[in-house]
Amino acid sequence: MGLINQKFQNLAFQKERDKIFLLLNIQLHWHHKKL
């Protein structure tokens, strides 16, 4: 059970990380557009 839980946590972490990267990319994109 622990292994499955760990895998699930990794998946959730990757999703959150992707979300953060996406937000950063959007912010950078808009920043460059303003310049």
N, C-alpha and C positions, 0 to 999 in steps of 0.2 A: 504493500500500500504506500509506503514511504516513497518508493521510486516513482510511482505514478503521480503522486502529489508533487514531487520535485519537478517532473516533466511539465506538469500543468503550470507550476509557478514560473518555470522558464518561459513557457509560451506567453503567459500573461506579461512577463517582464519584457519580452521581445515586442509585444504589441504596444506596450507603454513607450518603449524606446523608439519604436517606429513613429508613434504619434508625436513624440517630442522632436524627432528629427524633421518630421513633416512641418511642424510649427516653426522650427528654426529656419527651414528652407523658405517658407512663405515669408517670414519676417525679413530674411536676407534679400529675397526677391523684391519685396516692396521697398526696402531700403535703397537698393540699387536703382529702382525705378524713380525714386525721388531725386536721386543724384542725376 
